[in-house]
Amino acid sequence: MAKIINVVKGTKDILPADSPMWQILEKNALEVFSRYGYKEIRTPIFEVTELFARGVGDTTDIVNKEMYTFEKSERSLTLRPENTAGVVRSFIENGMARLSAPVKLWYKGPMFRYERPQAGRQRQFHQVGVEMFGVKEPAADAEVILLAVNYLKSLGLNDLEVEINSLGCPECREAYKNKIKAVLKPEFDNLCDDCKNRYEKNPLRLLDCKVESCKEIFEKPEIKAVIQSDFICEACAEHYSKLKNYLDELGIKYTENKLLVRGLDYYNRTVFEIKSNNLGSQNAVCGGGRYDSLVRNLGGEDTPAVGWAMGMERLISLIPSLEAKKLDGYIVSNSPAEAFKLAEELRNAGFEVEFDLQNKKFTKQLEKASKVADYALILGEDEIKNNTVSVKNLATSIQKSVVRANIGSEFKNV
């Protein structure tokens, strides 16, 4: 016997029983995002490695540790670890800057990161996300947050917490970085290895550290005072204040979190996360923010932009599982040819029906019908001779003879 080949660690089959939940996520995305004027974009699963090094940031864990990179024809290529950089590349390459602002895009699909697999997190995982280009005003920030909240509510996730912060612009942020470095310098030897590396390259990323010993350091009064200080310039403060006013007007409850910096280098000004308390445990389900310099950094014109992404596996883990949907009808017959013809009539009329392809005994076919369908459509010798179908409601056991020509309009009324 040949050796069985198993799925690669960190990847997972989406089986037929699981597919309906994925289809709901995708259907709701199309419906909700379309109402706000967002159009779907589908970018390649792999891009040149430089796109992510420049776009995501060479100080991030994603670029330094987690990317799937390979050489082909002396060119370095990478499976996408996130999709914002790819969408920005497409925005530039396809001249979307010439379109009337705002340009609103949404996407869904697989991403790839080499990290330790755990519940809700795989090495191949899926994201749904939106990006808006061309609007610098905070109304754009408010709209994408509102859009995320409404999408989550469409999935039945109503117990939501929105956290927001402003990282300021590159100018006002520089002084803040220097303050953080100064106050953390006496603690440098006590920081984790990742934070020691971030200390010089991107000190703001220290605040995103999940190591408990580092989190305890950040809670020390003299350090916490610097972290919690208002460092953003007047223009950034005005942008942030207007965003909060919009959220207040829209009835979106939020809290401010000075430690919220997000894990990617391209963010500026607004950053946010949305957490769900569904099924009794708190989970971050959405993260995003503004990235006004990314289009320019990747070779395009100066273009303001804002967006977010959600992990689809995480969403599915928070939604109660669906009951398997049954067929409308299952045809029970010892005449495969007649069953085939009836099945096609009903399928063409929009019904989901099947019949026994193996020509099993009547009793076996009825047993199968009771498990997989709402109705049994019995097509025996008498029914074929009289041009009728005996329709049995499998929930009530009521059975009725229906004229074959009327079967499409009458069988679900039994």
C-alpha positions as CSV (number, residue, x, y, z in Angstrom):
1,M,0.0,0.0,0.0
2,A,1.4,3.4,-0.9
3,K,2.2,5.9,1.9
4,I,-0.5,8.3,2.7
5,I,0.3,12.0,2.1
6,N,-1.1,14.3,4.8
7,V,-1.9,18.0,4.6
8,V,1.1,20.2,5.4
9,K,1.3,21.4,9.0
10,G,-0.3,24.8,9.4
11,T,-2.7,24.3,6.5
12,K,-6.2,22.9,6.6
13,D,-8.8,21.5,4.3
14,I,-12.1,23.4,4.1
15,L,-14.5,20.4,3.9
16,P,-18.0,20.4,2.4
17,A,-19.6,20.6,5.8
18,D,-17.6,23.7,6.6
19,S,-18.1,25.5,3.2
20,P,-21.6,27.0,3.9
21,M,-20.1,29.1,6.7
22,W,-17.3,30.4,4.4
23,Q,-20.0,31.2,1.8
24,I,-21.9,33.3,4.3
25,L,-18.8,35.3,5.1
26,E,-18.2,35.9,1.4
27,K,-21.8,36.6,0.5
28,N,-22.2,39.1,3.4
29,A,-18.9,40.8,2.4
30,L,-20.2,41.3,-1.1
31,E,-23.6,42.6,0.0
32,V,-22.4,44.9,2.8
33,F,-19.3,46.3,1.0
34,S,-21.3,46.9,-2.2
35,R,-23.7,49.1,-0.3
36,Y,-20.8,51.4,0.6
37,G,-19.5,51.5,-3.0
38,Y,-16.5,49.1,-2.6
39,K,-15.5,47.0,-5.6
40,E,-13.8,43.6,-5.3
41,I,-10.1,43.3,-6.4
42,R,-8.2,40.0,-6.7
43,T,-4.4,40.3,-6.6
44,P,-1.9,37.5,-7.2
45,I,-1.0,35.1,-4.4
46,F,2.7,35.8,-4.8
47,E,4.6,39.0,-5.5
48,V,8.2,40.1,-5.7
49,T,9.7,40.0,-2.2
50,E,10.8,43.7,-2.4
51,L,7.1,44.7,-2.3
52,F,6.6,43.3,1.2
53,A,10.1,44.4,2.4
54,R,9.3,48.0,1.4
55,G,5.6,47.9,2.1
56,V,5.2,45.9,5.3
57,G,8.5,47.1,6.7
58,D,11.9,45.3,7.2
59,T,11.7,45.7,11.0
60,T,8.5,43.6,11.3
61,D,8.3,40.0,12.4
62,I,6.4,39.3,9.2
63,V,9.3,40.3,6.9
64,N,12.1,39.1,9.2
65,K,10.7,35.7,10.3
66,E,7.4,34.7,8.8
67,M,7.5,35.1,5.0
68,Y,7.4,32.2,2.5
69,T,10.1,33.3,0.0
70,F,11.5,31.3,-2.9
71,E,13.9,31.9,-5.8
72,K,12.7,31.4,-9.4
73,S,14.8,32.4,-12.5
74,E,17.1,34.4,-10.1
75,R,14.2,36.5,-8.8
76,S,13.0,36.5,-5.2
77,L,9.3,35.9,-4.9
78,T,7.1,35.7,-1.8
79,L,3.7,34.3,-1.0
80,R,1.6,37.2,0.2
81,P,1.7,37.5,4.1
82,E,-0.9,40.3,3.9
83,N,-2.8,42.0,1.1
84,T,-2.5,45.8,1.6
85,A,0.9,46.0,-0.1
86,G,-0.4,44.0,-3.1
87,V,-3.5,46.2,-3.4
88,V,-1.4,49.3,-3.3
89,R,0.9,47.9,-6.0
90,S,-2.1,47.2,-8.2
91,F,-3.5,50.7,-7.5
92,I,-0.3,52.2,-8.7
93,E,0.4,49.9,-11.6
94,N,-3.2,50.1,-13.0
95,G,-3.4,53.9,-12.8
96,M,-6.3,53.9,-10.3
97,A,-5.0,57.3,-9.0
98,R,-6.6,58.8,-12.2
99,L,-10.0,57.6,-11.0
100,S,-12.3,60.0,-9.1
101,A,-11.6,59.8,-5.3
102,P,-12.4,57.9,-3.3
103,V,-11.2,54.6,-4.8
104,K,-12.8,51.9,-2.7
105,L,-11.6,48.3,-2.9
106,W,-12.2,45.1,-1.0
107,Y,-10.6,41.6,-1.2
108,K,-10.8,38.1,0.2
109,G,-8.4,35.2,0.0
110,P,-5.5,33.2,1.4
111,M,-2.4,34.7,3.1
112,F,0.8,32.9,4.2
113,R,2.9,33.3,7.3
114,Y,5.4,30.8,8.8
115,E,4.4,31.0,12.5
116,R,3.4,28.5,15.2
117,P,0.0,27.0,14.3
118,Q,-2.7,27.5,17.0
119,A,-6.4,27.7,17.3
120,G,-7.7,30.2,14.7
121,R,-4.3,30.8,13.3
122,Q,-2.7,28.7,10.5
123,R,0.2,29.1,8.2
124,Q,-2.2,29.4,5.3
125,F,-5.0,31.6,6.6
126,H,-7.7,33.8,5.0
127,Q,-8.5,37.4,5.2
128,V,-11.2,39.7,4.1
129,G,-10.4,43.4,4.0
130,V,-11.0,46.9,2.5
131,E,-8.9,49.7,1.3
132,M,-9.9,53.3,0.6
133,F,-7.6,55.7,-1.4
134,G,-7.7,59.4,-2.0
135,V,-9.4,60.8,1.1
136,K,-7.2,62.5,3.8
137,E,-10.2,63.6,5.9
138,P,-11.1,61.6,9.0
139,A,-14.6,60.9,7.5
140,A,-12.8,58.1,5.6
141,D,-11.4,56.6,8.9
142,A,-14.9,56.7,10.4
143,E,-16.5,55.1,7.3
144,V,-14.1,52.1,7.3
145,I,-14.6,51.6,11.0
146,L,-18.4,51.8,10.6
147,L,-18.2,49.4,7.6
148,A,-16.2,46.8,9.8
149,V,-18.7,47.1,12.6
150,N,-21.7,46.6,10.3
151,Y,-20.1,43.7,8.5
152,L,-19.4,42.0,11.9
153,K,-23.0,42.7,12.9
154,S,-24.3,41.1,9.7
155,L,-22.5,37.9,10.9
156,G,-24.3,38.0,14.3
157,L,-21.3,39.5,16.2
158,N,-22.9,42.3,18.1
159,D,-21.0,42.4,21.4
160,L,-18.1,44.5,19.9
161,E,-15.4,46.7,21.4
162,V,-13.6,49.3,19.2
163,E,-10.2,50.5,20.3
164,I,-8.6,53.5,18.6
165,N,-5.3,55.4,18.8
166,S,-3.4,58.0,16.8
167,L,0.2,57.4,16.0
168,G,0.6,60.9,14.6
169,C,2.5,61.8,11.5
170,P,6.2,61.0,10.8
171,E,7.3,64.5,12.1
172,C,5.5,64.5,15.5
173,R,6.1,60.8,16.0
174,E,9.9,61.2,15.8
175,A,10.1,63.1,19.1
176,Y,7.8,60.5,20.7
177,K,10.1,57.7,19.6
178,N,13.1,59.5,21.1
179,K,11.2,59.9,24.4
180,I,10.4,56.2,24.5
181,K,14.0,55.3,23.8
182,A,15.2,57.6,26.5
183,V,12.8,56.3,29.2
184,L,13.4,52.7,28.3
185,K,17.2,52.9,28.1
186,P,17.8,51.9,31.8
187,E,15.6,48.9,31.1
188,F,17.3,47.9,27.9
189,D,18.9,44.7,29.3
190,N,15.6,43.5,30.7
191,L,13.8,43.7,27.3
192,C,13.1,40.6,25.2
193,D,15.4,40.0,22.2
194,D,12.8,41.2,19.8
195,C,12.3,44.5,21.7
196,K,16.1,45.0,21.8
197,N,16.2,44.7,18.0
198,R,13.2,47.1,17.7
199,Y,14.7,49.6,20.1
200,E,16.8,51.3,17.4
201,K,14.9,50.3,14.3
202,N,11.4,51.1,15.3
203,P,10.8,51.8,19.0
204,L,7.1,52.2,18.6
205,R,6.9,48.5,17.9
206,L,8.0,47.9,21.5
207,L,4.6,48.9,22.6
208,D,3.1,46.0,20.6
209,C,5.1,43.4,22.5
210,K,3.2,40.5,24.0
211,V,5.9,39.2,26.3
212,E,4.7,39.6,29.9
213,S,8.1,40.8,31.3
214,C,8.1,43.7,28.7
215,K,4.4,44.5,29.4
216,E,5.3,44.8,33.1
217,I,8.1,47.3,32.2
218,F,5.7,49.4,30.2
219,E,3.4,49.6,33.3
220,K,6.1,51.3,35.5
221,P,4.8,54.8,36.4
222,E,7.6,56.8,34.8
223,I,7.5,54.7,31.6
224,K,3.7,54.6,31.4
225,A,3.6,58.4,31.8
226,V,5.7,58.8,28.6
227,I,3.7,56.2,26.7
228,Q,0.4,57.8,27.7
229,S,1.6,61.4,26.9
230,D,-0.1,63.5,24.2
231,F,2.7,63.8,21.6
232,I,0.8,64.3,18.4
233,C,1.0,67.7,16.6
234,E,-1.9,70.1,16.2
235,A,-3.0,68.9,12.8
236,C,-2.9,65.2,13.9
237,A,-4.8,66.1,17.1
238,E,-7.5,67.8,15.0
239,H,-7.8,64.8,12.7
240,Y,-8.1,62.5,15.7
241,S,-10.6,64.7,17.4
242,K,-12.8,64.8,14.3
243,L,-12.7,61.0,14.0
244,K,-13.9,60.7,17.6
245,N,-16.7,63.2,16.9
246,Y,-17.8,61.1,13.8
247,L,-17.8,57.9,15.9
248,D,-19.8,59.6,18.6
249,E,-22.4,60.8,16.0
250,L,-22.6,57.4,14.5
251,G,-23.2,55.8,17.9
252,I,-20.0,53.7,17.7
253,K,-18.7,53.1,21.2
254,Y,-14.9,53.1,21.5
255,T,-12.1,53.3,24.0
256,E,-8.7,54.9,23.5
257,N,-5.6,52.7,23.9
258,K,-2.2,54.3,23.8
259,L,-0.5,51.0,23.5
260,L,-2.3,50.2,20.2
261,V,0.4,50.6,17.5
262,R,-0.5,47.6,15.2
263,G,2.2,45.2,13.9
264,L,2.9,46.8,10.5
265,D,5.3,49.7,9.8
266,Y,3.2,51.6,7.3
267,Y,0.5,53.0,9.7
268,N,0.2,56.7,10.6
269,R,-2.4,58.7,12.5
270,T,-5.4,56.5,13.0
271,V,-5.0,52.9,14.1
272,F,-7.8,50.7,15.4
273,E,-8.8,47.2,16.5
274,I,-12.2,45.6,17.0
275,K,-12.7,42.9,19.5
276,S,-15.7,40.5,19.9
277,N,-17.0,39.0,23.1
278,N,-19.1,36.4,21.3
279,L,-19.2,32.9,22.7
280,G,-17.9,34.1,26.0
281,S,-14.3,35.0,25.1
282,Q,-12.7,38.2,23.9
283,N,-11.0,38.0,20.5
284,A,-9.5,40.6,18.2
285,V,-11.3,40.2,14.9
286,C,-10.3,43.3,13.0
287,G,-7.3,45.6,12.7
288,G,-6.5,48.5,10.5
289,G,-5.6,52.1,10.2
290,R,-4.4,54.9,8.0
291,Y,-1.3,54.5,5.8
292,D,-0.9,57.8,4.0
293,S,2.8,57.3,2.9
294,L,2.6,53.7,1.6
295,V,1.5,54.6,-2.0
296,R,4.4,57.0,-2.3
297,N,6.9,54.5,-0.7
298,L,5.9,52.0,-3.3
299,G,6.5,54.4,-6.2
300,G,3.2,56.1,-6.6
301,E,1.9,59.6,-6.1
302,D,1.3,61.0,-2.6
303,T,-2.1,59.4,-1.9
304,P,-3.9,59.2,1.5
305,A,-5.3,55.7,2.3
306,V,-7.0,53.8,5.1
307,G,-8.2,50.2,5.5
308,W,-8.5,47.1,7.6
309,A,-8.3,43.3,7.5
310,M,-10.1,40.5,9.3
311,G,-9.0,36.9,9.8
312,M,-11.8,34.7,8.4
313,E,-10.8,31.6,10.5
314,R,-11.1,33.8,13.6
315,L,-14.6,35.0,12.5
316,I,-15.8,31.5,11.9
317,S,-14.6,30.3,15.3
318,L,-16.9,33.0,16.9
319,I,-20.0,32.2,14.9
320,P,-22.3,29.3,16.1
321,S,-22.0,26.4,13.7
322,L,-24.8,26.0,11.1
323,E,-27.0,23.0,10.8
324,A,-26.4,21.1,7.5
325,K,-28.8,22.3,4.9
326,K,-31.0,19.5,3.5
327,L,-31.9,18.9,-0.2
328,D,-35.3,20.0,-1.3
329,G,-36.0,16.5,-2.6
330,Y,-34.6,13.0,-3.0
331,I,-36.1,10.9,-5.9
332,V,-36.8,7.3,-5.0
333,S,-37.2,5.1,-8.1
334,N,-36.2,1.8,-9.7
335,S,-36.0,3.5,-13.1
336,P,-32.8,5.5,-13.2
337,A,-33.7,7.0,-16.6
338,E,-37.0,8.4,-15.3
339,A,-35.4,9.6,-12.1
340,F,-32.7,11.4,-14.1
341,K,-35.3,13.2,-16.2
342,L,-37.3,14.3,-13.2
343,A,-34.2,15.4,-11.4
344,E,-33.2,17.6,-14.3
345,E,-36.7,19.1,-14.6
346,L,-36.6,20.1,-10.9
347,R,-33.0,21.3,-11.1
348,N,-33.8,23.5,-14.0
349,A,-36.7,24.9,-11.9
350,G,-34.2,25.9,-9.2
351,F,-34.6,23.0,-6.7
352,E,-31.8,21.0,-5.1
353,V,-32.5,17.4,-5.8
354,E,-30.6,14.1,-6.0
355,F,-31.5,10.5,-6.8
356,D,-29.8,7.1,-6.3
357,L,-27.1,6.6,-9.0
358,Q,-26.5,3.0,-7.8
359,N,-30.1,1.7,-8.3
360,K,-30.4,0.4,-4.7
361,K,-33.5,-1.1,-3.2
362,F,-36.5,1.1,-2.6
363,T,-36.2,0.8,1.2
364,K,-32.5,1.9,1.1
365,Q,-33.4,4.8,-1.1
366,L,-36.2,5.9,1.3
367,E,-33.8,5.6,4.2
368,K,-31.3,7.8,2.4
369,A,-34.1,10.4,1.6
370,S,-35.1,10.7,5.2
371,K,-31.5,11.7,6.1
372,V,-30.7,14.1,3.4
373,A,-33.9,15.8,2.1
374,D,-37.1,17.5,3.1
375,Y,-39.2,15.5,0.6
376,A,-39.1,12.1,-0.9
377,L,-40.3,12.1,-4.5
378,I,-41.5,8.5,-5.2
379,L,-41.5,7.5,-8.8
380,G,-42.6,3.8,-9.0
381,E,-44.1,1.8,-11.9
382,D,-47.6,3.1,-11.1
383,E,-46.5,6.7,-11.0
384,I,-44.6,6.4,-14.2
385,K,-47.6,4.8,-15.9
386,N,-50.0,7.5,-14.6
387,N,-47.6,10.5,-15.1
388,T,-47.7,11.3,-11.4
389,V,-45.2,11.6,-8.5
390,S,-45.9,10.5,-5.0
391,V,-44.6,13.3,-2.7
392,K,-43.8,12.5,0.9
393,N,-43.2,15.3,3.4
394,L,-40.4,13.7,5.5
395,A,-41.1,16.0,8.5
396,T,-44.9,15.3,8.8
397,S,-45.1,11.9,6.9
398,I,-47.9,13.3,4.8
399,Q,-47.9,11.8,1.3
400,K,-49.8,13.1,-1.7
401,S,-49.9,12.2,-5.4
402,V,-49.0,15.1,-7.7
403,V,-49.5,15.3,-11.5
404,R,-46.0,15.1,-13.0
405,A,-46.5,18.3,-15.1
406,N,-47.3,20.2,-11.9
407,I,-44.5,18.8,-9.7
408,G,-42.3,21.9,-9.7
409,S,-45.1,24.2,-8.4
410,E,-46.8,21.7,-6.0
411,F,-44.4,19.3,-4.3
412,K,-43.2,21.7,-1.6
413,N,-46.9,22.4,-0.6
414,V,-47.4,18.8,0.6
